[in-house]
Amino acid sequence: MKPIFLFMKRNYKVLLVVLALSVAMWSFIPKENTPDPEKDKLLIELLTFVIEKGHYNPAAIDDTFSKGVYKDYLEALDPSKRFFLQSDIDEFSKYETQIDDQINNKELTFFDLTYTRLMKRMNDSKAYYEEALSSPIDYKKDETISTDYEKLPYAKNEKELKDRWRKQVKLSTLSSLVEKEKVQEEKLKSKDNKDTPKTFAELEKETRASTLKSLNDNFGFIKDLNRDDWFSIYINAISSRFDPHTSYFAPNEKERFDVSMSGKLEGIGARLQKENDFTKITELISGGPAWRGKQLEAGDLILKVAQGNGEAIDVVGMRLDDVVKKIKGPKGTEVKLTIKKPDGTIKVISIIRDEVEIEETYVKSSVVEIDGNKYGIIYLPKFYIDFENKDSRDAGKDVAIEVERLKKEGVQGIVMDVRDNGGGSLKTVVDIAGLFIEQGPIVQIKSAAGKKEVLYDRDAKVQWDGPLVVMINEFSASASEILAAAIQDYKRGVIVGSKQSYGKGTVQNVIDLNQFVRGSTYGDLGALKTTTQKFYRINGGSTQREGVKSDIVMPDKYEYLKMGEKDVDNAMPWDKIDPAEYKVWTKQHNFDLAIAESKARLANNPQMQLIEDNAKWIDQRSKENIYSLQMDKFKAEQKALEEKNKKYKPITDYKNDLKFMSLPYENEMVKNDTVLKEKRDRWHESLSKDVYVDEALHILNDMQNGSDRKGLTDKVKTEKLVKS
């Protein structure tokens, strides 16, 4: 069987990039000196041929398909609606139901039209922002701007578009100017400060100059792009309409995709994603500089980037690859990011670039004591494996080793943490799930032809038969969901975390396009990642869209935001097949009691209640997209946000009284490895501030000691009857 990889792609409309030395999941087609329409036509033909023959359930290339490509493509070209006019859209609209015909006939009329018009509109826009920044900006004028670009109509004429640019520029300079004033005020408070304070006029002029430079740099990058760069966006708009996880790999990206499973990353250690006109942080790589700094977090938007003490460059609207180029850099150098937090506050965060050690993408474990009982935590960031190198590390083998190490320490329960784990190798999932059951099916896989395959754990040995808790969140996807689903269906352990996991129940294969063309003179044609199978739980249900629902739901600050598979318009549907034959685990004691006690604790936990309140507020804030461009009102809005945010400071200040420790073998290693010691100290510190880990450990404690407290369960049941 071919190696199967299961990954989560959090947004099908965007490019997902790991801020390593530009190790990217997606990229543009390499530049060529002369555009070759024949190569473009061949690429379209190959993509549609391979998808129609190999996709699990290929969508019909018809008018509905055409409308989807049309919408996605225009959103990708002009997400903030600052380039095209309504008259352009009126002209484009006649092709809304013709793209399917052009695909079938290998025509490029629509692409050529949009590409040519975009180049013209971008050139016009340069004059708009230059004029807006040519003289002092009136911050006393009472006006507002909406950043809800999806609902924003296209400008009716050039005058309206010009004013839209003026307001966007004003918002950018206003936020920078307010920040400059804050920095200067803080400096003036310092006794050692000897700088002469700058006047408002001087700060205002500096802000306009830096914004102009930033926009010029941005448009300089755009000018460097050629037709192939834009054509790749069109190709991916077509590919992703079949389903969110079908995408085109430009040449060399197949190799980078493989490296992502086992390679070494460098940079700040964050995953970025384009969201409309903004660059959003979706994940911090454990052990990386951003993770160590503790200031960045998933959900932050990057507004500006500065090199050390250099001028900050506005990256709003900038291509993701170009944002990456500005953030990446040599190890030991400084980059400053101007960040907009999910609550609306703006901060400048300094990060020293470093290597993100591969060790931090591997499994690790820790031990902790509660009420005289010792428990273990195993953290698995992804299901890694390298099929090309048999001597390389394998998540399945590594978890088995950690379990044995924890058993030697005498732990009485284990927490398996797969939060934020976006997937990996299917083989390792089966191996890991098999550590906790005697033997039996782990997952079912169905192909497009309807053929069903059941993957089994055939080893009767049980590596760990004690209490088990699996932690998930809304970013636990694909392979993580298979593990959680198997543990839940066997009733082998308690699943705790978000309401549900991500909800990706599909399998992708990467297909080299060059194999279909002999004697090609076009060079490397790249590869296609397409959905070829769906996987199902052993109970027959799919995890597609619905994910795995936690036995114990804990509030999450992002629980109300639309970030899962179910929120993607063309995600494949949920369905079910016949269940596999399996026997529920019968050796688990106090399972229901532990769940009942946890729910009772959570209902009266002020920290959890505060997180729930914060989640509702963040959801509310995400829908508020109107900003005042009058300075006093803007400052008042920011101050109100900062004051409101103080209410939620206890969330980050939380600390339990538990002491987390490394295992003996690691204690020996850190004696001669100060870097590893720092990483483990930081991890243990983060565990001590993690209210979710705290609750997971108490669930283990209930499973271990619960037989003496059955009375609480009866009490909970009685209270429920009274309330009903």
C-alpha distance (Angstrom), angle and dihedral (degrees) to the residues before:
residue distance angle dihedral
M1 . . .
K2 3.79 . .
P3 3.80 116.8 .
I4 3.80 108.1 -91.0
F5 3.76 120.7 -151.7
L6 3.77 124.1 -165.3
F7 3.77 116.6 -161.5
M8 3.76 136.5 167.2
K9 3.79 118.0 -126.3
R10 3.78 104.6 -166.4
N11 3.77 98.6 -159.1
Y12 3.78 123.6 19.1
K13 3.81 94.0 -159.0
V14 3.75 96.8 60.7
L15 3.76 143.4 61.8
L16 3.81 113.8 -108.1
V17 3.78 114.9 -148.0
V18 3.77 133.7 -175.7
L19 3.77 109.0 -144.7
A20 3.73 94.1 -130.4
L21 3.76 119.0 119.4
S22 3.77 82.3 -48.1
V23 3.80 96.3 -60.2
A24 3.81 97.5 165.4
M25 3.77 135.9 -178.5
W26 3.78 92.1 -147.6
S27 3.77 133.6 22.7
F28 3.74 143.4 168.8
I29 3.80 122.7 -92.0
P30 3.83 109.0 -90.5
K31 3.78 115.0 -95.8
E32 3.78 120.2 -96.9
N33 3.77 126.4 -168.1
T34 3.80 94.9 -125.7
P35 3.81 125.5 35.1
D36 3.78 112.5 -124.1
P37 3.83 113.0 -156.6
E38 3.82 90.1 -174.0
K39 3.78 90.5 61.0
D40 3.81 89.4 49.0
K41 3.80 90.8 52.0
L42 3.80 91.0 48.7
L43 3.80 90.6 50.1
I44 3.81 92.1 52.6
E45 3.80 90.5 48.2
L46 3.80 92.3 49.6
L47 3.80 94.1 47.1
T48 3.78 95.0 50.3
F49 3.81 92.1 43.6
V50 3.81 94.4 50.9
I51 3.80 93.5 43.3
E52 3.79 94.8 47.9
K53 3.82 91.4 48.3
G54 3.80 99.6 38.9
H55 3.81 108.3 26.8
Y56 3.80 118.0 107.0
N57 3.78 92.9 -126.6
P58 3.82 111.4 -3.7
A59 3.77 115.8 -155.6
A60 3.79 116.3 -122.0
I61 3.79 111.5 -101.0
D62 3.77 95.4 -126.0
D63 3.79 139.7 121.7
T64 3.82 92.7 -66.8
F65 3.79 90.0 52.3
S66 3.80 89.3 47.1
K67 3.81 91.8 53.8
G68 3.81 90.4 52.2
V69 3.81 93.4 50.9
Y70 3.80 90.3 46.1
K71 3.80 92.8 53.2
D72 3.80 96.2 43.8
Y73 3.79 94.2 44.8
L74 3.81 95.5 51.3
E75 3.81 90.8 45.9
A76 3.79 88.9 52.8
L77 3.82 92.9 49.2
D78 3.79 97.3 45.3
P79 3.83 110.6 12.4
S80 3.81 95.2 162.5
K81 3.82 94.8 40.8
R82 3.78 93.7 -123.7
F83 3.81 98.4 127.9
F84 3.78 114.1 39.4
L85 3.80 123.4 64.7
Q86 3.79 123.8 -142.8
S87 3.81 87.4 -108.3
D88 3.83 88.6 59.4
I89 3.79 90.6 51.4
D90 3.80 90.3 48.3
E91 3.79 88.4 54.6
F92 3.81 93.2 45.2
S93 3.81 93.1 46.8
K94 3.80 94.0 76.4
Y95 3.81 86.4 69.7
E96 3.82 94.1 51.2
T97 3.80 91.5 101.1
Q98 3.82 96.5 27.3
I99 3.83 101.0 66.7
D100 3.81 90.4 87.7
D101 3.81 89.8 55.8
Q102 3.80 91.1 47.2
I103 3.80 90.7 50.5
N104 3.79 91.6 51.3
N105 3.81 92.0 45.3
K106 3.81 93.3 41.6
E107 3.80 91.2 -122.4
L108 3.82 122.5 157.7
T109 3.82 99.8 -167.1
F110 3.80 95.8 116.1
F111 3.78 93.8 45.4
D112 3.81 93.1 46.7
L113 3.81 91.5 49.8
T114 3.81 95.3 49.2
Y115 3.79 93.1 42.8
T116 3.82 93.6 51.2
R117 3.81 92.6 45.6
L118 3.80 93.2 47.1
M119 3.79 91.1 53.5
K120 3.81 90.0 53.2
R121 3.82 94.8 46.2
M122 3.80 92.2 48.2
N123 3.78 90.1 52.1
D124 3.82 89.8 50.6
S125 3.80 91.6 49.0
K126 3.79 91.9 59.6
A127 3.79 89.4 66.2
Y128 3.82 91.0 49.0
Y129 3.79 96.6 57.7
E130 3.81 93.0 39.3
E131 3.80 89.8 57.1
A132 3.81 92.2 45.6
L133 3.81 89.8 55.2
S134 3.80 97.9 41.2
S135 3.81 95.7 90.0
P136 3.83 138.4 24.7
I137 3.79 113.5 -66.8
D138 3.79 120.0 -124.3
Y139 3.79 106.0 -125.7
K140 3.80 92.5 173.6
K141 3.78 93.0 68.5
D142 3.80 109.1 105.1
E143 3.81 106.8 -129.0
T144 3.79 138.3 125.9
I145 3.80 139.9 -144.9
S146 3.80 131.0 -148.2
T147 3.80 119.4 -140.9
D148 3.80 93.6 -172.6
Y149 3.79 91.0 110.5
E150 3.79 94.5 171.3
K151 3.80 91.9 64.6
L152 3.79 94.7 34.9
P153 3.82 112.6 107.3
Y154 3.79 120.7 -131.2
A155 3.79 115.2 -95.9
K156 3.81 112.8 -89.9
N157 3.78 94.4 -142.1
E158 3.78 143.3 -5.6
K159 3.81 92.3 -88.0
E160 3.81 91.1 57.9
L161 3.82 91.7 44.3
K162 3.80 90.3 50.1
D163 3.81 90.1 52.9
R164 3.80 90.4 48.5
W165 3.80 89.2 56.5
R166 3.79 90.4 47.1
K167 3.80 91.8 55.1
Q168 3.80 93.2 44.8
V169 3.80 90.5 51.2
K170 3.78 90.0 46.7
L171 3.81 92.0 53.3
S172 3.80 90.7 50.3
T173 3.80 94.6 48.5
L174 3.81 92.4 42.3
S175 3.79 93.6 55.9
S176 3.82 90.2 46.3
L177 3.78 93.0 47.4
V178 3.80 93.1 50.3
E179 3.80 89.1 49.9
K180 3.82 91.6 49.6
E181 3.79 90.2 52.2
K182 3.81 91.0 50.7
V183 3.80 92.3 50.1
Q184 3.80 91.3 49.1
E185 3.81 92.2 48.7
E186 3.81 90.6 52.2
K187 3.81 90.8 50.0
L188 3.79 91.8 50.8
K189 3.80 89.7 55.5
S190 3.79 90.1 58.9
K191 3.80 115.2 96.2
D192 3.81 90.9 -146.3
N193 3.80 93.6 54.5
K194 3.80 113.4 114.9
D195 3.80 99.0 165.3
T196 3.77 118.8 121.3
P197 3.81 108.1 -119.6
K198 3.78 115.1 -113.6
T199 3.77 121.2 -124.4
F200 3.78 122.4 -114.0
A201 3.81 89.3 -107.7
E202 3.80 91.4 54.0
L203 3.80 92.7 49.0
E204 3.81 91.1 46.1
K205 3.80 91.8 51.6
E206 3.82 91.7 47.6
T207 3.77 90.4 51.1
R208 3.79 93.4 52.2
A209 3.79 90.9 48.1
S210 3.80 93.9 50.9
T211 3.80 91.7 45.6
L212 3.81 90.8 50.3
K213 3.80 90.5 50.8
S214 3.79 91.0 48.3
L215 3.80 93.2 51.0
N216 3.80 92.0 44.7
D217 3.80 89.2 52.5
N218 3.79 90.0 49.0
F219 3.78 93.1 50.7
G220 3.78 88.9 44.6
F221 3.78 88.9 60.2
I222 3.79 90.6 48.0
K223 3.78 90.7 50.9
D224 3.82 89.3 55.6
L225 3.80 91.7 58.1
N226 3.78 117.1 96.0
R227 3.77 135.3 -157.8
D228 3.81 92.9 -83.5
D229 3.79 91.2 58.0
W230 3.79 91.7 56.4
F231 3.79 93.2 40.6
S232 3.80 90.1 59.7
I233 3.82 88.6 59.6
Y234 3.80 88.9 54.1
I235 3.82 91.0 48.5
N236 3.80 92.2 52.0
A237 3.81 91.2 46.9
I238 3.81 86.3 58.6
S239 3.83 95.9 42.5
S240 3.80 96.5 47.6
R241 3.80 92.9 53.9
F242 3.80 89.1 72.7
D243 3.80 87.3 62.2
P244 3.82 136.0 -39.7
H245 3.80 94.2 -95.1
T246 3.80 100.2 50.4
S247 3.79 109.2 97.8
Y248 3.76 143.2 152.0
F249 3.81 120.9 -108.5
A250 3.79 112.1 -150.9
P251 3.83 116.3 -141.4
N252 3.82 113.7 -61.4
E253 3.80 92.5 18.3
K254 3.81 93.1 99.3
E255 3.80 88.8 63.3
R256 3.79 91.2 47.7
F257 3.79 90.1 49.5
D258 3.82 89.8 56.3
V259 3.80 91.3 46.4
S260 3.80 89.6 55.0
M261 3.81 88.1 69.7
S262 3.78 95.7 57.0
G263 3.81 112.2 -2.2
K264 3.78 131.5 115.5
L265 3.79 118.3 -103.2
E266 3.77 129.2 -149.9
G267 3.78 132.7 -174.2
I268 3.80 129.1 57.9
G269 3.81 93.3 -35.3
A270 3.79 104.2 -118.5
R271 3.76 138.0 124.7
L272 3.79 115.6 -129.9
Q273 3.74 131.9 -161.4
K274 3.78 132.6 -174.0
E275 3.80 113.4 -118.9
N276 3.78 111.8 -177.5
D277 3.80 103.9 -59.6
F278 3.79 94.8 -17.9
T279 3.80 136.5 84.7
K280 3.79 109.4 -131.6
I281 3.79 129.7 -162.3
T282 3.80 107.5 -130.7
E283 3.79 101.1 172.3
L284 3.80 142.5 4.6
I285 3.78 117.3 -138.1
S286 3.78 110.0 -124.7
G287 3.79 111.4 -110.2
G288 3.79 94.7 16.0
P289 3.82 125.3 124.1
A290 3.83 93.7 -101.0
W291 3.81 91.0 49.6
R292 3.80 91.9 47.6
G293 3.78 92.0 49.3
K294 3.83 91.3 60.1
Q295 3.81 92.5 -153.8
L296 3.80 101.9 93.8
E297 3.80 120.3 68.4
A298 3.78 139.7 173.7
G299 3.79 110.2 -77.1
D300 3.81 96.2 36.7
L301 3.81 116.2 132.4
I302 3.81 119.3 -140.7
L303 3.80 110.5 -135.7
K304 3.81 102.2 167.4
V305 3.80 140.3 10.0
A306 3.82 126.7 -153.8
Q307 3.80 129.8 -175.7
G308 3.81 105.6 -130.5
N309 3.80 107.4 -61.9
G310 3.81 92.4 -10.9
E311 3.78 124.5 117.4
A312 3.80 115.6 -74.0
I313 3.80 113.3 -111.8
D314 3.80 120.2 -145.7
V315 3.81 109.1 -122.0
V316 3.80 98.5 179.1
G317 3.79 105.8 126.1
M318 3.79 92.6 13.0
R319 3.79 120.5 133.0
L320 3.79 112.8 -97.0
D321 3.79 94.0 -122.1
D322 3.80 89.0 54.3
V323 3.81 92.9 49.6
V324 3.80 87.4 52.7
K325 3.80 91.2 51.8
K326 3.79 90.0 54.9
I327 3.80 94.8 46.9
K328 3.78 98.0 43.9
G329 3.80 120.4 76.5
P330 3.80 145.4 132.9
K331 3.77 119.7 -40.2
G332 3.80 111.7 -92.5
T333 3.81 96.3 27.6
E334 3.79 123.6 117.5
V335 3.79 128.3 -117.9
K336 3.80 123.6 -176.4
L337 3.79 119.6 -152.6
T338 3.79 124.1 -162.6
I339 3.79 102.4 -146.0
K340 3.77 133.3 -166.4
K341 3.80 109.3 -151.5
P342 3.83 121.8 -142.6
D343 3.80 88.2 -105.7
G344 3.81 90.9 57.4
T345 3.80 100.0 -105.0
I346 3.80 118.5 132.9
K347 3.81 123.5 -138.3
V348 3.80 137.6 174.0
I349 3.80 110.8 -134.9
S350 3.80 125.0 -168.6
I351 3.81 119.4 -149.4
I352 3.80 129.4 -178.6
R353 3.79 108.4 -142.0
D354 3.78 116.1 -121.9
E355 3.77 144.1 156.6
V356 3.78 115.8 -76.8
E357 3.77 100.5 -137.2
I358 3.78 115.2 -130.0
E359 3.80 86.4 -136.9
E360 3.78 88.4 73.6
T361 3.80 91.1 60.2
Y362 3.79 89.0 58.6
V363 3.79 129.8 85.0
K364 3.81 118.7 -84.1
S365 3.77 135.3 176.7
S366 3.77 142.8 -156.4
V367 3.81 138.3 -170.9
V368 3.80 130.0 -134.9
E369 3.81 136.8 175.4
I370 3.82 127.5 -132.2
D371 3.80 123.2 177.3
G372 3.78 90.5 -17.2
N373 3.81 93.1 -51.3
K374 3.79 121.3 115.3
Y375 3.81 120.5 -140.7
G376 3.77 135.8 -177.8
I377 3.80 132.0 -137.7
I378 3.79 120.8 -155.8
Y379 3.80 115.6 -167.3
L380 3.81 116.4 -161.8
P381 3.84 113.9 -176.4
K382 3.82 94.2 -175.4
F383 3.80 142.8 -14.5
Y384 3.78 96.4 -100.4
I385 3.79 129.7 -176.4
D386 3.79 138.4 149.9
F387 3.80 110.9 -144.4
E388 3.80 91.4 -174.3
N389 3.80 94.2 59.1
K390 3.80 115.8 47.3
D391 3.80 91.0 -171.4
S392 3.81 93.8 58.0
R393 3.77 123.7 99.8
D394 3.79 120.7 -79.9
A395 3.81 123.3 -160.5
G396 3.81 92.3 -139.3
K397 3.79 93.9 54.3
D398 3.81 93.1 40.5
V399 3.81 94.1 52.9
A400 3.81 89.7 49.2
I401 3.82 88.7 53.6
E402 3.82 91.8 49.5
V403 3.81 91.1 50.0
E404 3.80 90.4 53.3
R405 3.80 91.1 48.1
L406 3.80 91.0 51.1
K407 3.81 91.3 48.1
K408 3.81 89.4 54.6
E409 3.80 87.9 54.7
G410 3.78 89.3 55.6
V411 3.80 99.0 -115.9
Q412 3.80 115.9 176.6
G413 3.79 97.4 -157.4
I414 3.82 140.4 13.8
V415 3.81 132.9 -139.8
M416 3.81 113.1 -154.2
D417 3.82 107.5 -157.6
V418 3.83 115.0 -160.1
R419 3.79 97.4 154.5
D420 3.82 112.4 144.8
N421 3.81 89.0 9.6
G422 3.80 103.6 143.6
G423 3.79 97.2 -169.9
G424 3.78 141.1 -97.1
S425 3.78 136.9 174.3
L426 3.80 118.9 14.7
K427 3.80 90.9 -151.8
T428 3.79 91.9 61.4
V429 3.83 91.4 50.8
V430 3.79 91.3 56.8
D431 3.81 90.9 46.5
I432 3.82 93.4 49.6
A433 3.81 96.0 45.3
G434 3.80 87.6 49.6
L435 3.79 90.3 61.4
F436 3.81 89.8 70.5
I437 3.82 103.1 42.2
E438 3.81 133.6 54.3
Q439 3.80 95.4 -122.0
G440 3.78 138.5 -54.6
P441 3.81 144.4 102.0
I442 3.81 119.5 -30.2
V443 3.80 104.5 178.8
Q444 3.79 140.8 -3.7
I445 3.80 122.9 -136.8
K446 3.78 125.9 -161.6
S447 3.80 124.9 -166.0
A448 3.80 129.1 -151.0
A449 3.80 90.2 -98.1
G450 3.79 89.7 59.2
K451 3.80 95.0 -107.9
K452 3.81 112.5 147.3
E453 3.78 125.0 -149.4
V454 3.79 124.8 -172.8
L455 3.79 118.7 -154.4
Y456 3.80 113.5 -149.2
D457 3.74 140.0 -164.2
R458 3.79 98.9 -133.7
D459 3.79 97.4 179.4
A460 3.80 110.5 102.2
K461 3.81 90.1 -158.4
V462 3.80 116.4 106.2
Q463 3.79 111.0 -150.6
W464 3.80 92.9 -168.2
D465 3.82 124.6 16.6
G466 3.81 99.2 167.0
P467 3.82 131.6 95.6
L468 3.80 112.8 -44.8
V469 3.81 133.8 -169.3
V470 3.82 123.4 -174.3
M471 3.81 116.8 -158.1
I472 3.81 119.3 -151.8
N473 3.79 137.8 165.4
E474 3.80 137.4 -174.3
F475 3.82 89.9 -77.8
S476 3.82 94.5 55.3
A477 3.78 101.0 107.1
S478 3.79 147.0 167.9
A479 3.80 107.8 -17.3
S480 3.82 90.6 23.3
E481 3.78 89.8 55.9
I482 3.80 92.1 51.4
L483 3.80 90.3 54.9
A484 3.81 94.2 46.2
A485 3.81 92.2 44.9
A486 3.81 93.3 50.9
I487 3.81 92.5 48.5
Q488 3.81 89.6 47.9
D489 3.81 96.1 46.5
Y490 3.80 91.7 50.2
K491 3.80 87.2 45.7
R492 3.78 83.1 -131.2
G493 3.79 96.0 140.2
V494 3.78 144.1 -1.7
I495 3.82 118.1 -90.4
V496 3.80 111.9 -146.0
G497 3.79 133.1 177.9
S498 3.79 138.4 57.8
K499 3.80 122.2 14.3
Q500 3.77 88.1 -95.1
S501 3.78 141.0 -12.5
Y502 3.82 123.1 -105.6
G503 3.79 97.5 -77.1
K504 3.81 105.5 -129.9
G505 3.79 109.0 149.0
T506 3.79 100.0 163.0
V507 3.80 134.4 100.1
Q508 3.80 124.4 -139.7
N509 3.79 132.5 -159.6
V510 3.80 125.9 -164.3
I511 3.81 112.4 -129.8
D512 3.80 122.7 -163.6
L513 3.81 107.5 -131.9
N514 3.80 93.9 -158.9
Q515 3.81 91.7 73.2
F516 3.81 89.7 70.8
V517 3.80 96.0 56.3
R518 3.79 123.2 62.7
G519 3.76 121.8 -159.6
S520 3.79 92.9 3.6
T521 3.79 116.0 -179.4
Y522 3.80 91.9 -164.5
G523 3.80 97.2 81.2
D524 3.79 123.5 -134.5
L525 3.81 110.9 -0.5
G526 3.80 95.7 -167.8
A527 3.80 128.0 -134.2
L528 3.77 141.2 -79.2
K529 3.79 126.6 -130.3
T530 3.77 106.6 -154.3
T531 3.79 137.1 170.5
T532 3.81 109.4 -105.2
Q533 3.82 104.4 161.8
K534 3.79 144.9 17.3
F535 3.78 124.7 -137.0
Y536 3.78 126.7 -143.8
R537 3.75 137.4 -163.3
I538 3.77 118.1 -106.1
N539 3.83 87.4 -108.3
G540 3.82 87.2 62.8
G541 3.79 98.7 -108.6
S542 3.79 122.9 121.7
T543 3.79 123.0 -125.8
Q544 3.82 88.3 -147.2
R545 3.81 109.4 126.6
E546 3.83 93.3 -19.1
G547 3.80 96.3 62.1
V548 3.80 118.8 -175.0
K549 3.78 114.9 -44.2
S550 3.80 114.9 -139.3
D551 3.80 120.0 -116.6
I552 3.78 86.1 -142.2
V553 3.80 115.4 31.8
M554 3.78 117.5 -151.0
P555 3.83 121.3 -170.4
D556 3.78 117.3 -104.2
K557 3.79 127.7 -162.3
Y558 3.82 91.4 -127.3
E559 3.80 98.1 41.1
Y560 3.81 94.7 112.7
L561 3.80 96.9 47.4
K562 3.80 119.1 96.5
M563 3.79 102.2 -113.9
G564 3.81 106.9 128.4
E565 3.79 137.5 88.7
K566 3.80 90.8 -97.6
D567 3.80 88.6 63.1
V568 3.81 94.0 59.7
D569 3.81 111.5 95.0
N570 3.80 98.5 -140.4
A571 3.80 99.6 36.3
M572 3.79 113.5 136.9
P573 3.82 115.2 -97.4
W574 3.78 129.8 -101.0
D575 3.80 116.2 -106.2
K576 3.76 140.0 151.9
I577 3.79 140.7 -133.9
D578 3.80 134.5 -163.6
P579 3.81 113.1 -59.3
A580 3.79 121.7 -110.5
E581 3.79 120.4 -118.1
Y582 3.79 111.1 -94.7
K583 3.79 140.3 143.9
V584 3.79 122.3 -126.3
W585 3.80 114.7 -119.5
T586 3.81 109.3 -98.8
K587 3.80 100.9 -176.7
Q588 3.80 95.9 73.8
H589 3.79 111.2 109.6
N590 3.79 126.5 -159.3
F591 3.82 93.1 7.3
D592 3.81 97.0 143.8
L593 3.79 91.8 36.7
A594 3.80 91.8 55.7
I595 3.79 91.2 50.7
A596 3.79 92.4 49.3
E597 3.81 93.5 48.5
S598 3.79 92.1 47.8
K599 3.80 92.4 51.6
A600 3.79 89.7 49.6
R601 3.82 90.8 51.6
L602 3.80 93.6 47.0
A603 3.79 92.4 50.4
N604 3.80 89.4 60.3
N605 3.81 99.7 35.0
P606 3.85 110.1 114.6
Q607 3.81 91.4 -162.3
M608 3.81 91.3 56.9
Q609 3.78 90.9 45.5
L610 3.80 89.8 52.9
I611 3.83 91.1 50.1
E612 3.80 89.6 50.9
D613 3.80 90.8 50.5
N614 3.79 90.5 47.8
A615 3.82 90.5 51.2
K616 3.80 90.9 54.5
W617 3.79 90.8 48.1
I618 3.80 93.0 49.6
D619 3.80 88.9 50.1
Q620 3.79 89.6 51.0
R621 3.81 92.0 47.1
S622 3.80 91.5 50.6
K623 3.80 88.4 61.6
E624 3.80 94.6 50.1
N625 3.79 105.6 88.0
I626 3.81 103.3 154.2
Y627 3.83 115.8 105.0
S628 3.76 127.6 -173.9
L629 3.81 115.3 -125.1
Q630 3.79 92.1 -162.0
M631 3.79 106.2 102.2
D632 3.80 100.0 -135.7
K633 3.80 92.0 47.3
F634 3.81 91.6 45.1
K635 3.80 90.5 52.1
A636 3.79 90.6 47.7
E637 3.81 90.6 51.4
Q638 3.80 91.5 50.4
K639 3.80 92.2 46.4
A640 3.80 91.0 50.2
L641 3.79 89.7 51.6
E642 3.79 91.5 49.8
E643 3.80 91.2 49.3
K644 3.78 92.0 48.2
N645 3.78 89.8 48.3
K646 3.81 90.8 57.2
K647 3.79 87.7 69.2
Y648 3.79 88.9 65.3
K649 3.79 97.0 45.4
P650 3.85 91.2 101.0
I651 3.81 87.2 67.5
T652 3.80 91.2 67.2
D653 3.81 93.0 34.8
Y654 3.81 93.0 56.6
K655 3.79 115.8 124.0
N656 3.78 130.4 170.7
D657 3.79 125.0 -151.1
L658 3.80 94.5 -116.8
K659 3.79 122.2 121.1
F660 3.81 115.9 -143.2
M661 3.80 118.4 -158.4
S662 3.79 138.5 -170.6
L663 3.78 121.0 -118.6
P664 3.84 118.8 -99.5
Y665 3.81 95.3 -101.2
E666 3.80 89.9 54.5
N667 3.79 93.0 46.2
E668 3.80 87.2 59.6
M669 3.80 91.8 48.7
V670 3.81 95.5 51.0
K671 3.80 90.9 56.0
N672 3.80 88.0 75.7
D673 3.80 99.3 23.9
T674 3.78 113.2 66.8
V675 3.82 92.4 175.1
L676 3.80 92.0 56.6
K677 3.80 89.8 45.7
E678 3.80 90.6 53.7
K679 3.80 91.0 49.1
R680 3.77 93.5 49.9
D681 3.80 92.7 44.8
R682 3.80 89.3 52.5
W683 3.79 91.9 47.5
H684 3.78 92.2 49.4
E685 3.79 89.8 48.0
S686 3.81 90.9 51.4
L687 3.81 89.7 49.5
S688 3.79 89.9 53.3
K689 3.82 88.6 54.7
D690 3.80 95.0 45.2
V691 3.80 110.3 102.5
Y692 3.82 90.2 -172.1
V693 3.80 92.7 57.4
D694 3.79 88.1 46.4
E695 3.81 91.2 56.9
A696 3.82 93.0 42.8
L697 3.80 89.9 56.2
H698 3.78 91.8 48.9
I699 3.81 88.8 52.3
L700 3.81 88.2 55.4
N701 3.77 88.5 49.4
D702 3.80 90.4 52.7
M703 3.81 90.8 49.8
Q704 3.78 89.8 50.2
N705 3.81 98.3 44.1
G706 3.80 102.2 19.1
S707 3.79 99.1 110.2
D708 3.81 89.1 75.9
R709 3.80 92.9 54.3
K710 3.78 104.5 48.5
G711 3.78 88.0 126.5
L712 3.80 91.4 75.0
T713 3.81 90.8 58.2
D714 3.79 90.5 53.0
K715 3.80 89.0 49.1
V716 3.80 92.1 51.6
K717 3.81 91.1 49.4
T718 3.81 90.6 49.8
E719 3.82 91.9 50.4
K720 3.81 90.2 51.2
L721 3.81 90.8 52.1
V722 3.80 91.5 49.8
K723 3.84 92.1 49.1
S724 3.79 92.2 48.5
